[in-house]
């Protein structure tokens, strides 16, 4: 077994990552601040995180989520006096029970935690640092739920609510952000990290170059009101002083004005608008489902929708469009039911009833 040691290049990458103001940097600062029972764990975690971020090109939010999961696992290992290099499946089962009983994590969070742990131990094995302790470990089964989309009245209510903010700048930003989510189907991480140089503006059309999951880039064209709102927002943004980021959308909080928005900030904007609009249910992801279903309802083929969505597997796209208006229109017609039930539609004129009697 070899020892985990950071090279000069990796040490420089580590310092650059720690200098950030995002959740990944905050998590890794916690890792560095604590004294761990196992001397080699800290270096291994750093190498793994840098591999996720630099080599694999995973999104910043994904890396942060994985790092927080591993941090929580390491704290549990230390608290129980275990050796992270030789944990058994029964001990990993106890850890999953801890997530459920003590942390009250829902099934989706627990499943993601297992995926993160598998990634770490698989990486350890591939780099010669030790055996894969997660061999045979299964994640909780996720319930495949039907996607949720916004209805037209709900979308109208959301945009009205976005315009009702007391500060004109906040109202303008929120309305533009909702329009971009609706018109592009971007993920929350993608909208939070969207930069000015990813926009190719024309007169009435804008090409948005989106950096998605798995370090993949795709182009999403938009037109209409969303383009005009985006142009007006960028013009207003250029007039402001104190903008500290090249991100399209920035925070307006007093102590953090001008910094890039995080994923939670995007969720907070949608949550605030949804509550103000009186929506019982909401979600950033619902804009993405709405985008896909309306494209399908407008006659676009599934393959083109898959490309715009950034899905690697077309089955994921099929899952989204299952709630489209076109799909909901595929149903057994009423006359088929009347045929087998021996009934006739209510309010059927007398002449039609006589024709029906002759036909039977």
N, C-alpha and C positions, 0 to 999 in steps of 0.2 A: 504494500500500500504506500503510495507517494503522499507527501505533504502538500497542502494547498498553499501556494505562495503567489502573490501578485507581482507581475512584472512591472517595469517602469511605465510602460504604456497603460497597463490596467490600473496602476495607481493614479495616473493622470486622469483616466476616465472616472475613477472613483471620486476624485476631488471635484471634477466638473459636475458629477451627479449630485454630490452633497451641496453644491452651491445653489441648487435650484430651490424654488419655493413651492414645489409640488408635494403630493402625498408620498411619492416614492422616496424623495430626499428626506422627508420627515421620518418615515419608517426606518430608513437606514441609519439615520442619526440616533434613533433609539437602539438599534443593533450595536452601534459603536459605543454608546454610553454605558451599556451594561457589561458586567463581568460574568462570563459564562463558565460553567463547569468544564466543558470540553474546549480545550485551547484551540483546536483547529476549526471549530464550527464557524466562527466569524469570518475567517478567510474564505471558506467554502461558500458561504452564503453570498459574499461579495462577488466571487467569481461566477456563481450561478446567475445572479441578478444582472451582471454585466453581459453575460452570454445571452440572457433573455432580451435585454434591451439593445445591445450592439450587434451581436451575431445573428440572432433570430429576428430582430427588428420588431418585437412586439410593442403594442401601444403602451404609452406611459401608464395609463390607468390599469391595464392588465398586469404590468410588472409590479405596480404598487399593491394591487390586490393579492398577487401571489406572494410578495414579500411579507405583507402583513399576516397572511396565513401561516407562512413558515415561522415568523416571529412568535405567533401564538402557540404553534406546535412546540417550538424550542422552550418556551416558558413552561409549558405543561411537562415536557420531558425533564427539565431541571427540577421542577416542583416535586416530581415523583422519583427523583434520583435515578433516572434511566440513562442509558448510553445511546445517543442518537445514531451511532454507527451500527448498532446491533439490536434495534427494536424488533420485537416479534409481532406476528400477525395478531395474536391475542392482545398485546399491548396497544396495537393500532386500533383494534376494535374498542378497547377501553377509551382511547382518545376520541373516537367517533361518538361514543356514549357521552363523553364529557361535553362535546359540542352540542349535543341534543339536550341533555339534562341540565347542565350547568350554564351553558352559554345561550340556550334556547334558540339555536340556529335552525332556520327552516331547512327543508330538504335540499333546495337549490344551493344554499350557502355551503351546506355540508358536502354536497357533490363537488362543488368547485374547490373546496379545501382538499379533497382527495386527489383531484386532478393536479393541483399545485404540488402536493407532496410527491405524487408519482413523477412529476417533471423533475423535481430536485434529486430524487434518488436514482432516477434513470440517468440524469446528467452525471452524478457521482460515479456510477458504474462505468459510464462511457469514458470518463477521464481517469479511471484507475484509482479512485479514492476509496473504493469499497464496494461491497455487494449492494444490490437493489433490495432493500428491506420491504418494499411495497409489492413484491411479486405475489400475486394472488389476492391483493386487496381490492375489494369492489366498492364502487361508489353507490350511494343510495339511488334507487330508481326514481327518475323524474317523471312526473305525470305530464303527458303531452297535452297541453291545454290548447283550445282554439284561440288563435290570435284575436286581439281586440283592436278595433279601429274607431276613429272619430266619425260621427255622423255630421252632415252638413250644418244642422242647427248648433251642434256642439262646437264646431270649428268657428262659426260666426260668433258665438258667445265668447270663445277664447280670444279672438282678435279684438272684440269690443273691450274685454277685460284688460288686455294688454295696453290699450290706449288710455285707460283710466288711471294710470299711475300719476301721482301728484307731481313728479318731476318730469318735465318734457323730455330730457335726455334719456331717462330710464324708460319712459313710454316708447320712445323711438327705437331704442335698442331692443326692447322686449318684442315689439311688434315685428321688427325686421328679423329677429332670431326665429320667432315662430313661423314667419313666412318662409325662411330658409329651410327649417325642419320639414315643413309641409311640401315645399317645391322640390326638394332634393332627396328626401328620405335618408338623410345622414344620421349616423349613430351619435349618441351624446358625446362620446369621446372625439368624434370627427368634427362636430360643430364647435366644441370647446377649443380644439387645437387648429382650427381653420385660420390660415394666414392670408395676408393681403396678396402675396405673390402666387397664391393658388387660384386667383380669380382672373379670368381673361374677359374683360369687358368689351362689348360691342355696343351698337346703338340700342338695340332692343333685346339683345340676348347676352347671357353670361355663361361661359363655360367654367364650371367649378371642378378643379382637379382635387379629388378627395383621396387622402391617404387612409386606407382602411386596415382591417385585420390582416395579419400575416405580411405586413410591409407591402401591401398591394395598392397600386394607384389606379384610379378609374376616373373617367370624365363624366360629369352629369350636367347637361345643358338645362338652363332655365330661361323663361321668358315671362313677359307680362308684368303685373304689379310687383312681383318679388324682385325683379331686376331694378325697377324704379325705386323701390324702398331701399334696396341695397346701395344704389348709387347715392341716394340722399343721405344715408347713414355714413357712408365713407366720406362724403363731402363735409358733413358735420364733424366727423372724427378728425379730419385734417385740420379743422379750425381750432381744435382744442389743444390746450397746453398740458404737459405732464403725462402724456401717454408713454408708458414704459414697455410696450410690447408691440410686435408686428402682427399679433392676432387680430382678427376682424372684430371680435367682441371682447370687451374688457369690463372689469368690475367698476362699479360706481360708489362703492362703500368709501367712507371718508378716509380710513386708514390705509386702504388698498386701492385707491383710485388709480386707474390707468394700467393695472396689471391684467394679465390674461385670466380668463375665467376657467375654473376647474369644472370637472364633471358635476360635482355637487352644486355648484353655482347655477349651471344650466338646469339641473333638476329643480332647484329652488325657484327659478323664473317660471317654469311651466307649472309648478305646484301653486305658486301665488296666483297666477292667472286662472288656473282651474278652480281654485277656491273662490276667487272673486266672481267667476262665471257661474258658480253654483253647481259644478259638476261633481257627482258623487264618486266617480272613478276617473283617473287620469293616468298619463304616463308619457314620457318622452318617446318611448318606443312605439306608441300608437301612431305618431306621425309617420313613422316608417311603414307601418302596416297600411295606413291610409294611402300613402304614396303608391305602394305596390298595387293595391286593389283598384285605385282609380285609373292607373295606367292600363290595367287589364280590362277594366270596364270600357275604356276608350278604344279597345281593339288591338292593343299592342301584344305581340307574341311573348311567350314566357321566357324565351332565351334572351331577348333584349331587356326584359325586366330584370332578369338575373344579373346581367352585366351592370345595369345601372345600380342595382342593390349591392353589388359586390359580394354576392353569394358564390361560394366555391361549388356547392352542390345544388343542382336545380330542384331537388326535392324540398329544400328549404324554401325556395320561391313558391313551389306548389302549396306548401303549408300556409304561406301568407295569403295567397289569392283564394284560398278556400272560403273566405268570408266576403268575397267580392259580390257585387250585385249580380253579375253574370252567373256566378256559381249558385247564388241563392235563387236565381230564376229557374234553375234546373230542378224541377219537382214534378211529381205525378199529377197530371191534369185532373181537374174535377170530373170531366165527362167519363174518364176511365173508372173512377170510383162509382159514379152513378150506374155505369154499365154492370158492374159486378154486384152492386147493392140492390139493383132493381128500383132505384129512385130517380126522381127528376129534380132539376134545380128549382128552388123556390122562385115564384114570380114568372114561371115559364108561360108564355101565351098559349091559348087553347089550341091554335092551329099547329104549334110546334109539338104540343102533347100528342095530338092525333097522328102526326108524322112519326113520332117516337113509338107510338103503339103499333103502327103498321110495320115499322122496322123490326120490332121485337117479335 
